[in-house]
Amino acid sequence: MKIKTLFFCILLIAGSSRLFAQQKDTVVNFDQLRAPSSPAFNLLGISPNDIERPKNPTDFAFSVGNASNGLSTVPKSYALEMSPFWVFGGKSTFEQFIDNKNIGNNIKQTLVFSLGSTTARSVKDSAEFRQIGISVKFSILRGKVGYEFTKWDKEASKYLAEYGTFYGHIRDSLTAANQAAIDPLLKLYVQYKTTDPDKAAAILKAVQAMNDALDVKVRVLAQDTTTSKNKVWLAKLAQLSSQTAFRRYGFTMDWAAGTVIDFPDSSFNRSYLSKFATWLTFGYEWQNGNNAMFLVRYAANFNRFYRNDLNLVVKDIDIGDLDLGLRVYKDFTDKLTLSAEYITRLPFYSDATLKSNMIATPSRTDKYDFSLNYKLAKNQNISFTYGKNFDNVVTKSGNLIAAVNYMIGLGSARGLSR
């Protein structure tokens, strides 16, 4: 199965499962996609920004990345993200949705599985092969809901209360009408209980049928989303959610881990593990648009083939990396964000192994970049990044990063209740 076909199948399955979950539920859509890159891209070393800003995940997201000389080639890098809780019909109360204090609730609602793919060239013979990155990520602390969401909260509460009142009035009216019809029958039941037991039994059967019919009417009323009044409420909620930027502020903390699998023949017949990484991202977001994030990440690199200082290929060289980084960014408008990122990389290795294979001791390297992120539309972002990479893995012609990344979120549908 080709990689593109695999991605399309996953996209179709995830989208279908979400649509199926929505058939019986009334949901509200939020604009939540904020990060310009994917954890899977991060694992593969092709992320425009290594330090992601915190976000609430969309149900399903798709990224296309391009990093090449002059940005002239067709993108060969793809990433998919899926939020299992929301994709498979998870629902929460409104209070749980905006809460930040319950860590278990934070993890459940922000858990994201990420799958990415790109091409690389073999150190052994320069042949092109496929790499797959798989990761999991969630928020331990995700910040407090910002002031711009207050209006939505008040309006949503008002409409939900209105609907509850409307439903209660109709239900009470149906119950009263049903009781008014039953009262005469109950009098007849008392009258015939001793003189005509068969007739009394028939009356009781009729009373039960009327109660059953009332239960059906009440259930239909509770599930009915086709009344004109309910349509008005739903339209107002949908309009408010589309106009409201869902943002969080304050202290945030995200944890992620994942691995990279190489397929030397660009097929699934043969593969090996080439990298494992885990990282913690934490920082603070202010409501004035000034933000800072910090990164601590460790990656173990399992190099099946490695070219030493004599330009000879040697096998099984393991070198780990500890990354420490800072990213500062500024939201100038709801659509435009500018950021700067700096990361220093400290190598971890076996000195004896490197010396025996004629490999020079690696030294600390640095990366820095400047990015512009622009919001094209609801749950759609495009980013432009330029800077210096750790090595030549991006452009192959120097230490410059020149990258474009496009990300689209499908879903962000939330089943909320009071």
N, C-alpha and C positions, 0 to 999 in steps of 0.2 A: 504494500500500500504506500503510495507517495505521501510525502509530508503534507503537501497542500490538501490532499484528499482527507487525510487524517484530521487536520484542523477544521476543514469544512464540516466533517461529520460531528465533531465535538460541538461546534457552533450550533449546528442544527439540533442536536440532542438537547443541549442546554436551553436553547431558545424555546424548543417545544415543551420541555418540562416546566418552564416558567409560565408559558401560555396555559398549559393544562391546569396549573395551580391557581391561575387567576379566573378560571371559568366561573367559579362559585363565590369568589371573594371580591369585595370592593376595595381597591387599593389606591394609594396616592403615589405619584411619581415625584422624586426630588432630583435636583441637579447636584450631584455629589462628586463627580470625577474631577480630581484636582491634581493628581501626580502626573508628570509628563512621561514617566517611564514605568517599566514593569519589573518586579523582583526577578523574573526569569531572565530579562535582559541584563539585569545587574549581575546575575550569576555567570552569564556568558561573556561578560566584559564588554558589552556593546551598549550599555545604558548611557544616554546623554548625561545623566546625573546619577552618581552613586548614592547620594543622600536624598532620599525621597521625602517630600513633605507629607505629613499625616493626612489621611482621608478616611471617609466611610466608603466602603466598596460599593460599586454598582453590582447588579446581579451578575452581569457578564460583561467582560471588556476585551477588546482586541487592539493590539498595537502593531504598527508597521514601522520598522526602523531602517534608516539609510545612513551609512557612513562610508564614504568613498572619496576618491580623488575628484574634486569639483562637484560632488554629489550628482554625478552624471549617470550612474548605473541604476538598474532596476533593483529595488530593495530585495535582499535575500533573507532578511531577519523578520520573524513574526513571533508574537507572544499572545497567549490567551490567559485570561484570569476568570476565575469562577468563585463566587461566594456561595458555598453550599447551603447555608441557613436560609438565604433569601431565594435562591434558585429553586429549591425544593419546597417552596410554599411556607417557609417560616413566618410567623406573625408575632408581634409583641404589642404590649400596650404603648400608648404614646409616651408615658413616663419612662418605660424601659428603653424606648428608642432614643430618647435624648439624654439618658442617664450617663454619668461618667464614673460614679463611685463603685459600682459593682463590677469587679474585675472579670468574674465569670461571664456576666452579661456582655461586657465589652469584647471578650474573646469570641463568644458565640456569634455576635453580630458582625464582627470585622474579619473573621477567619476567611482567608483567600488562598486558593490553590492556583499556582501559576505554572504555565507550560510555555517554553520558548524554544525557538529553533533558529540556527544560523549555520553558515558554512565557514570552514577553516581550511588551512593548508597544512599538510603533513610536514613535519620537520624532516622526516626520513627521505621523502621523494617529491615533496611539493604538490602531491596530489590533493585535490579538493575533496573534503568529506563533510558529513553532517554532524552537528552537535545539538543535543537536546538538553535544555535546562529545566529542572523540576523544583519547585519551591513551595513553601507554606509560610504564611505571614499573618500576624494578627496584632491588634492594639491591646496593650495592657492598660494604658491610660490614653484616652482620646480627646480630652479637653471638654470644655463646657460649650453649650450651644450659645451662639452670639446674639447680640441685641437685635439684628435684622430679622431674626426668626421669631421675635416676640409677637409681631403682628400676626403672623401665620398661626401661632399658638392660640392667641385670643380668638381669632376668627374661626379656627377649626373647632375650638371648644364651644363657641356659640352655635355653630351649625349642628354639631353633634348633640348638643343639649336640645336644640329645636327639634331635631329628628326624634330624640327620645321622648320629648313631650308630645309630639304629634302621634307617635306610635302608641303611647300610653293612653291618650284620649280615645283613639279609635278602638283600641283593645277594650277599654272600659265600656265604651258604647256597645260593642258587640256582646260583651258579657251581660250588661244590663238588659239588652233586648232578648237575649237567650233566656235569662232568668224570668223575664216577664211572660215569655211563652210557656215556660215550664211550670210556673206557679199554678195555673188552672188545672194542669194535668195532675199535679201532686194532690190537689183537692179531690179530683175524681178518683185517684188511686186510694185515698183514705176511705172514700165513700163505697167503693166496690171491693175493698180488701176482704171483707167478711162475707159479703153477699154473692160476689162473682169473682172468685180467685183468678180465673182465666183472663177475664177482662182487665183485672188489676195488673197481671203479669204483662199483658200487651202494652199497658200504659207505661210501666217501668221500662220496657224495651224501647218505647218511643222516646222517653226521657233520656235514656243512654245514647240513643242515636243523635239526639239534638246536642248533647254534650260532646260527642265525638265530632260532629260537624263543626261545632265551635272551635275545638282544638285545631282542626284543619285550617279554619279561617285565620286563627291567630298565628299559626306557623307560616302560612302563606304571607300574611302581613309582615311578619318579622323578616322574611327573606325577600320580600318584594322590593326590587330596585327600579321598577318601571313606572311608578307613580310620577306624575308631573312635578310634584313638590320635591320628591327625592332627587329627581333629575336636576332640578335647580341647585340643590345643595351640592351634589356631586360636581356640577359644572363650576361652582364657586370655589370648591376645594381644589379642583384641578387647576383653575386659573391662578389661585394663590400659590400653589406649589411650583408652578412653572415660572412665576415671577420672583420667587424667593430663592436667594442663594443660600444653600445650607452649609454653614461654616461653623467650625469649632475653634475655640481660643483657650489659651492657658497652657499648662504643662502637658506634654504628650510623650508617650513611650511606645515604640513598636519593636517586636521581635520577629526575626525571620531566619529560616534555614533552608538549605536546598543542596542539590547536587547537579553535576553536569555529566552526561553520558555521551561518549564519542562513538560514532558508527563509521569505522574506517572505509567501508564499502558503500556508504550512504544508503544502506538498507538495514533491516532489522535482524538480519541473519547473524551478525557479529557485532559485539559492542564491548566497551569497558568503561569503568568509572574513571574520570579524569580530574574531578574536583568535588570537594565538599566545603561548604561555607556556612557560617552562622553569624548573625550580626544583630546589634541593638542600635536603634536610632531613637534619640530623645532630644527634646528641645522645648521652646516656648514660642507661642504665637500671640502677638498683641492685636487688639482690634483696630489699631491705627495702620495696620498693613506691614509693620516691621516684624520680621521673623528670623529665628536662628535655630538651626538643627545641628546635632553632633552625632558622629558615627564611630562605633567600635565594631570592627569586623575581623574575624579570623577565617582564613581559607587555607585548606590543605590541597596542594596541587600534586597530582600523581602523574608525572610525565612518563608515558610509555616509551617515547623516544625523545632524546634531548641532544642537541648539537653542542659539543664541548668547545673549548678554546682552540683546539686544533682542527675544528670544522669536521670532526668525526661524530657519527651518531652513536650515542650510548643509551642504554636502557634503564628504565625504572629509577628515575631521579625524582625524589620527593622534596619539594621546597614549599614551606608554608609562608603565609603573609599575614601580618597584623596591620590593619589599616586604622588610622585615627584621623578623623576629618571634621571639618566645619563647613556649613553652608549657611549663608545669609541671603535673604530675599525680601523683596519689597513688592507689595501689591499696589500698583498705581491706580488701577480701576478694577472693576469686577472681571475684566477680560485680560488685562495685561499684567504679567509678573516678570520682573528682572531678578536674576540671582547670580551669585558668585560662590564657587566651591573650591576648597583646598583640602587635599588628602595627602598624608605622608604614609608610606608603606615600609614596614620593617620586616626583613626576611628572617625566616626560621629554617635551619638546615642542619645536616650532619656534616661537620667539617671534614671528617675522615672520608666520607663517601664522595664529597666533591673533589678532594685532593686525589683520591685514587682513580677518579675518572677524568682528571685533567680539566677541572672546571674551576674558574676563578671564583673567589668568595663574593657572593652578591652583596651589594650595598643598598642603603636606603634610597628609595626613589620617591618622587613627588608627582602629584597631578593637580592641575588647576583648570577651571573652565568658567566661562561666562555664558549664561543662558537667557533666552527670551521665550516665555511661554505665553501663547495667545489662545484664548478661548474662542473657537469658531462658532459654536452653537451649544445648546444644552447637551452636557455630557460628551463634548467633543473638544479635544485640545491638540494643538500642534506646537512643537518646541524646536528652537534653533540653538545649537550649542557650538561653541568654538573655544579651543584652549589647548593645553599640553597634556598628553596622556602619560601614564607610567612608562610605557615603552611604545613600540611601533605597531601595536596590534590593531589599530583602527585604520589608518590610511596607508600603512606599509611604505610611506615615503618620507617619514620624518616623525617628529614627536608632536604633531598637531592633531587635534580633534576637530573634525568638521562633520557634524551630524544633524540629521533631521529626524524627528520622531512624531508620529501621528497616533493618537489613541482615541478610541470611541468606546463609550459605555452603553451597553444595551440593557435596559431594565431600570434599575433603581426604583422598582415598584415595591412599596412597603404596605403590608397589611396591618393597619393600626386600629386599635380599639380602645375604648375607655374602660 
